[in-house]
Amino acid sequence: MEGNAVMREKLIVEGLSHHYPDEYTGMDIHALDNVNLKVTEGEFAAVVGPSGCGKTTLLNILAGLLPHKVGSVRVDGHEVKGPGPDRGVVFQEHAILPWRTVERNIGHGLEIQGLPAPERKRRVQEFVDLVGLTGFENRYPHELSGGMKQRVALARTLCANPVVMLMDEPFAAVDAQTRITLQEELNRIAIATRKTILFITHNVDEAAFLGDRCFIFTRRPGKLKATVKINLPRESRVWKNAVADPAFTGARDEILSLVREEVRDDDG
Amino acid sequence: MTTVSAPAAPARRDRKHPRLHRFLHQGGLELACVLLGGLALWSFLSHVVIPRPDRYLPSPGSVVFSSADMLWKGLLPDFVTNTVWRLLIGSGLGLGVGIPFGILLGLNRTVSDMFYPILNFFQSISGIALLPIVMIWWGTSEQTVIFVILYTVLFPISFNVLVGVRSIPRIYINALRTLGASRLQIARDVILPGALPSIATGARLGIGFGWRAVIAGEMLAGQRGLGWMIFTAQQVDLTAQVILGMTLIGIMWIVLDRYLLRPLEADTIQRWGLVQR
């Protein structure tokens, strides 16, 4: 059915373009050019592109933090006009509040929604356990490692139960070992929660490992260059196996060569 | 899959006299030596060197005697409570006006650009320089002294809160907006707690300035209180009382700072890891 098909597409971006004046020079920057993409329910979509291709601009527009004039962005059929709890965002840096404990950070979205305390506590515990922070409920962020802080940020977003989860290079600031663990954890959590996720990264391996599909962006002005499907069952995605699986390596190599074409020679 | 367990809190080491131990380790011994040395020098000067010590430099003993005398007559407790009350009321009003004002300035650049030069102008006019005009308005009254304290506290607190609000990472506000928070919820959950370190610092600074202002204010416009006591004692050559007043001012500030202001700062801020000490 037509209506059904539309509802299965949780995030629809059509003809999205964006310009903004440079903060210092005032010069017009053409960040996004006629972007069209759709993310279906429960899908994990990765967005890859060279630095400065407008990935973060795209995310800010989807989050409603940056207003768009050209094109349309719809979440669950509703046009995006500003930030809202239907879209949860996990930011690159630690955006959790240092004056709230782990528990109170994770439950913050529910607190804002006005959920009564006992129900909130139950829900929060569920997500504390899901992200592996059991025993740390009453700690403050400065007592946690970088990876654990990102787990808190992830749990906070999940706990508010958004329709679509937007992630902006959430593992870029953690060390390589932690990143691998967090990627496997995120895969497990995505399976468990069946969330619709748009994940922005410049890391090709990460995109191929996590994504069901990968959108590759051109350099600025950012356009959708290609879409690569990764035919690796989510359940079998662990790094140990993936590196030897042609479904993963093939997709990764394809994404890599597409991205490489966009990296200017003078960038190295 | 993750099995990270919370590390146990470090065990407190048992000591017989932990307070004494801490005191000695934090330079308490050195402090005691300096104090005793100072007292000895003072006594020596007063008894041996200075002529007419009662007028120029009474000995520690006569200062203690003078305080005992004033305690006996009930004057000292009366003056101390007077001064403390004025400080509390004046500072309370100053913080009550200064904190919201600072937040407003921090949130809105247009408003702060407008007020900044005016604030800077008044900041250079110390409370004591303002006293004459206030005395023309209200004479030597309670109102005059309290107004000068309020005025003195207002600037350090406003400036600190302004800077504090501006230094709150934008990402905290954005994160809350994406969780669906209203402006009021953002103010309550991000702006206020985020500015708290600067509110605490500004309050401590402001009350410190206010403590000086109350003494100065009482000297010129008071009818009671420690400042008034020092000033009137000078006029009748009660030098021991002047020294007593000065000593009390210093000691009371140390007590106030150490047992009220610092713990307030430490309790909230250090626990959040916002200030690394």
Contacts between the chains, C-beta under 8 A, distances in Angstrom:
chain1	res1	chain2	res2	distance
A	63	B	174	7.8
A	63	B	178	5.4
A	64	B	177	7.8
A	64	B	178	7.4
A	65	B	174	5.5
A	65	B	177	6.7
A	65	B	178	7.2
A	83	B	174	7.7
A	83	B	177	4.1
A	83	B	178	4.8
A	83	B	180	7.2
A	84	B	178	7.8
A	84	B	180	5.8
A	85	B	178	7.8
A	85	B	179	6.2
A	85	B	180	3.5
A	87	B	178	6.5
A	88	B	178	6.6
A	88	B	179	7.5
A	89	B	174	7.8
A	89	B	175	7.0
A	89	B	178	4.3
A	91	B	171	5.8
A	91	B	174	7.5
A	91	B	175	6.3
A	93	B	171	5.9
A	95	B	169	7.9
A	95	B	171	4.5
A	95	B	172	6.3
A	95	B	174	7.2
A	95	B	175	3.9
A	96	B	175	7.5
A	97	B	172	6.1
A	97	B	189	7.2
A	97	B	190	6.9
A	97	B	193	7.4
A	98	B	272	5.0
A	98	B	273	6.1
A	98	B	274	6.1
A	99	B	193	4.4
A	99	B	194	7.6
A	99	B	196	7.4
A	99	B	268	7.7
A	99	B	272	4.6
A	99	B	274	7.5
A	108	B	176	7.6
A	108	B	179	6.1
A	108	B	189	7.3
A	109	B	179	4.3
A	109	B	180	7.1
A	112	B	176	7.6
A	112	B	179	5.4
A	112	B	180	5.5
A	112	B	181	5.0
A	112	B	182	8.0
A	112	B	185	5.8
A	113	B	180	6.8
A	131	B	2	8.0
A	132	B	1	7.1
A	132	B	2	3.1
A	132	B	3	7.7
A	132	B	4	6.4
A	133	B	4	7.7
A	135	B	4	7.4
A	135	B	5	5.7
A	135	B	6	3.7
A	136	B	4	7.7
A	136	B	6	5.7
A	139	B	6	7.5
A	140	B	271	6.7
A	140	B	272	5.7
A	140	B	273	6.1
A	141	B	273	7.3
A	142	B	272	6.8
A	142	B	273	2.7
A	142	B	274	7.9
A	143	B	273	7.2
A	148	B	4	7.8
A	156	B	179	7.6
A	160	B	179	5.7
A	160	B	180	7.5
A	181	B	2	7.8
A	184	B	1	7.9
A	185	B	1	7.2
A	185	B	2	7.0
A	188	B	1	6.8
